[in-house]
Amino acid sequence: MDAALAAAFPAVLPAAPAVGLPATLVRGIGLFVPLLALVGLCLWRVPRPRETAAMLVAGAWALLTLVPLNLYALHAGWWSFHAEGAVWLGVPVDLLLAWAVLWGALPALMLRLLPVPLLTGLLVWVDVIVMPLAEPVVVLGPLWLLGEFTGSALCLIPALLLAYWTRVGQLVHARTWAQAALVFGLMVVLPLTALDALPGPGTGSDTVFVAAQLLALVCLPGLAAAREFARVGGGTPLPFDPPSRLVTSGPYAYLRNPMQSTIAAVYLVLAPLTGNPWLLLGALVALAYGAGFAAWHEGGRLREAFGRDWEAYRAGVRPWLPRWRPWPGRTPGVLYVAADCDMCRGLGDWLTVRAPVALERRPASEHPEVLYRLTYQTPDGLRWSGVSALARALEHLHLGWAFTGWAIDLPGVRHLAQLCADALGAGPRPSREPGAEPGSGEGARAGGDEARG
């Protein structure tokens, strides 16, 4: 198929230059031109916090996706590298970093001047012009343009979109999940690849399954904390794109540094699983970062932004050792349960006898709106229903049930659980007849099964 495409598009075959630039000059120009352009834009106008966040996210995405792109390009023959020194897995590190700047951090700042479509076209055009000039370091194959456009679709365009959404503060949930994937890729997959500690073909499936289960369990608090930033705080874990509210719910009701603790725990789990003691250094770095820079920088910012509320939270929740019961000063919640449904009332009684912290139970018919499922609501008006409402209520019990709530509220798991509940007869029903006053008995029977959702 590759030969057929090459025959069909002979124009894409690059003509080798008669006299190429020295390899050291090519690598020097390739590294410093994007860096100098980035520095120039920063000096022209100091990046705002959101621009800094956009640079970090776009640069991380470009770097993380350019690694597999270049590895596959070497395998497919799209291009190859002829370089000595500072080469990792056959790819020059300096050119990889320069490419990440060119397709990540630099366009994040260029969004000041150009819209996303025009900027995308400009960067692809520049790359198509520059790639043939990079010989003898980069030697292009017959189908190198296929690799160029594949890289544009997987690396450049997503990086630009993440940068744009970060600049304008849109799609916070999508950005949070993208950041979680980037953290896992940069801080887990990339180090394991560099240390040659990834599972090989000879690794047993049972070992891989157990390792995946342990990692999923260890990562759960960090994922839940990142989601809490987006759902409750309206921000992301990046220090330059923080929540606008003090988040004291979710994992933050139990631990002050759930994300740093998760990263440290991941390394502590991976070290014995892979047999590589160097991963313990990653745990020390995560702990040092959380106890040092994060405590100083983020603690100061939180103290300045939230004052006494932050001080009270800091006094009640430890940074590294989690509480068993949630902090009493956490964001309270109200759980609306249908009062005349045996199963619903049983669920409410089950929660009540366990003395939930900062959780109030009310009849669903008292809500100003007609509810159709079990509903959880905060004083700020944030609302969850069905399986998500149950997951939120479980966070008010203790750390063990909180883990259960975080697990069933994961995308995919939540949808499957809700689908199963609906299939078993727990479909949505109104809490009262339309037009009935809140708190009236009218329509209670029709809404009695709502909590089953």
Secondary structure in CASP SS format (residue, H / E / C, confidence):
PFRMAT SS
TARGET T0000
AUTHOR 0000-0000-0000
METHOD secondary structure of the structure
MODEL  1
M C 1.00
D H 1.00
A H 1.00
A H 1.00
L H 1.00
A H 1.00
A H 1.00
A H 1.00
F C 1.00
P H 1.00
A H 1.00
V H 1.00
L C 1.00
P C 1.00
A C 1.00
A C 1.00
P C 1.00
A C 1.00
V C 1.00
G C 1.00
L C 1.00
P C 1.00
A H 1.00
T H 1.00
L H 1.00
V H 1.00
R H 1.00
G H 1.00
I H 1.00
G H 1.00
L H 1.00
F H 1.00
V H 1.00
P H 1.00
L H 1.00
L H 1.00
A H 1.00
L H 1.00
V H 1.00
G H 1.00
L H 1.00
C H 1.00
L H 1.00
W H 1.00
R C 1.00
V C 1.00
P C 1.00
R C 1.00
P H 1.00
R H 1.00
E H 1.00
T H 1.00
A H 1.00
A H 1.00
M H 1.00
L H 1.00
V H 1.00
A H 1.00
G H 1.00
A H 1.00
W H 1.00
A H 1.00
L H 1.00
L H 1.00
T H 1.00
L H 1.00
V H 1.00
P H 1.00
L H 1.00
N H 1.00
L H 1.00
Y H 1.00
A H 1.00
L H 1.00
H H 1.00
A H 1.00
G C 1.00
W C 1.00
W E 1.00
S E 1.00
F E 1.00
H C 1.00
A C 1.00
E C 1.00
G C 1.00
A C 1.00
V E 1.00
W E 1.00
L C 1.00
G C 1.00
V E 1.00
P E 1.00
V H 1.00
D H 1.00
L H 1.00
L H 1.00
L H 1.00
A H 1.00
W H 1.00
A H 1.00
V H 1.00
L H 1.00
W H 1.00
G H 1.00
A H 1.00
L H 1.00
P H 1.00
A H 1.00
L H 1.00
M H 1.00
L C 1.00
R C 1.00
L C 1.00
L C 1.00
P C 1.00
V H 1.00
P H 1.00
L H 1.00
L H 1.00
T H 1.00
G H 1.00
L H 1.00
L H 1.00
V H 1.00
W H 1.00
V H 1.00
D H 1.00
V H 1.00
I H 1.00
V H 1.00
M H 1.00
P H 1.00
L H 1.00
A H 1.00
E C 1.00
P C 1.00
V C 1.00
V E 1.00
V E 1.00
L E 1.00
G C 1.00
P C 1.00
L C 1.00
W H 1.00
L H 1.00
L H 1.00
G H 1.00
E H 1.00
F H 1.00
T H 1.00
G H 1.00
S H 1.00
A H 1.00
L H 1.00
C H 1.00
L H 1.00
I H 1.00
P H 1.00
A H 1.00
L H 1.00
L H 1.00
L H 1.00
A H 1.00
Y H 1.00
W H 1.00
T H 1.00
R H 1.00
V H 1.00
G C 1.00
Q C 1.00
L C 1.00
V H 1.00
H H 1.00
A H 1.00
R H 1.00
T H 1.00
W H 1.00
A H 1.00
Q H 1.00
A H 1.00
A H 1.00
L H 1.00
V H 1.00
F H 1.00
G H 1.00
L H 1.00
M H 1.00
V H 1.00
V H 1.00
L H 1.00
P H 1.00
L H 1.00
T H 1.00
A H 1.00
L C 1.00
D C 1.00
A C 1.00
L C 1.00
P C 1.00
G C 1.00
P C 1.00
G C 1.00
T C 1.00
G C 1.00
S H 1.00
D H 1.00
T H 1.00
V H 1.00
F H 1.00
V H 1.00
A H 1.00
A H 1.00
Q H 1.00
L H 1.00
L H 1.00
A H 1.00
L H 1.00
V H 1.00
C H 1.00
L H 1.00
P H 1.00
G H 1.00
L H 1.00
A H 1.00
A H 1.00
A H 1.00
R H 1.00
E H 1.00
F H 1.00
A H 1.00
R H 1.00
V H 1.00
G H 1.00
G C 1.00
G C 1.00
T C 1.00
P C 1.00
L C 1.00
P C 1.00
F C 1.00
D C 1.00
P C 1.00
P C 1.00
S C 1.00
R C 1.00
L C 1.00
V C 1.00
T C 1.00
S C 1.00
G H 1.00
P H 1.00
Y H 1.00
A H 1.00
Y C 1.00
L C 1.00
R C 1.00
N C 1.00
P H 1.00
M H 1.00
Q H 1.00
S H 1.00
T H 1.00
I H 1.00
A H 1.00
A H 1.00
V H 1.00
Y H 1.00
L H 1.00
V H 1.00
L H 1.00
A H 1.00
P H 1.00
L H 1.00
T H 1.00
G C 1.00
N C 1.00
P C 1.00
W C 1.00
L H 1.00
L H 1.00
L H 1.00
G H 1.00
A H 1.00
L H 1.00
V H 1.00
A H 1.00
L H 1.00
A H 1.00
Y H 1.00
G H 1.00
A H 1.00
G H 1.00
F H 1.00
A H 1.00
A H 1.00
W H 1.00
H H 1.00
E H 1.00
G H 1.00
G H 1.00
R H 1.00
L H 1.00
R H 1.00
E H 1.00
A H 1.00
F H 1.00
G C 1.00
R H 1.00
D H 1.00
W H 1.00
E H 1.00
A H 1.00
Y H 1.00
R H 1.00
A H 1.00
G H 1.00
V C 1.00
R C 1.00
P C 1.00
W C 1.00
L C 1.00
P C 1.00
R C 1.00
W C 1.00
R C 1.00
P C 1.00
W C 1.00
P C 1.00
G C 1.00
R C 1.00
T C 1.00
P C 1.00
G E 1.00
V E 1.00
L E 1.00
Y E 1.00
V E 1.00
A C 1.00
A C 1.00
D C 1.00
C C 1.00
D H 1.00
M H 1.00
C H 1.00
R H 1.00
G H 1.00
L H 1.00
G H 1.00
D H 1.00
W H 1.00
L H 1.00
T H 1.00
V C 1.00
R C 1.00
A C 1.00
P C 1.00
V C 1.00
A C 1.00
L E 1.00
E E 1.00
R E 1.00
R E 1.00
P E 1.00
A H 1.00
S H 1.00
E H 1.00
H C 1.00
P C 1.00
E C 1.00
V C 1.00
L C 1.00
Y C 1.00
R C 1.00
L C 1.00
T E 1.00
Y E 1.00
Q E 1.00
T C 1.00
P C 1.00
D C 1.00
G C 1.00
L C 1.00
R E 1.00
W E 1.00
S E 1.00
G C 1.00
V H 1.00
S H 1.00
A H 1.00
L H 1.00
A H 1.00
R H 1.00
A H 1.00
L H 1.00
E C 1.00
H C 1.00
L C 1.00
H C 1.00
L H 1.00
G H 1.00
W H 1.00
A H 1.00
F H 1.00
T H 1.00
G H 1.00
W H 1.00
A H 1.00
I H 1.00
D C 1.00
L C 1.00
P C 1.00
G C 1.00
V H 1.00
R H 1.00
H H 1.00
L H 1.00
A H 1.00
Q H 1.00
L H 1.00
C H 1.00
A H 1.00
D H 1.00
A H 1.00
L C 1.00
G C 1.00
A C 1.00
G C 1.00
P C 1.00
R C 1.00
P C 1.00
S C 1.00
R C 1.00
E C 1.00
P C 1.00
G C 1.00
A C 1.00
E C 1.00
P C 1.00
G C 1.00
S C 1.00
G C 1.00
E C 1.00
G C 1.00
A H 1.00
R H 1.00
A H 1.00
G H 1.00
G C 1.00
D C 1.00
E H 1.00
A H 1.00
R H 1.00
G C 1.00
END
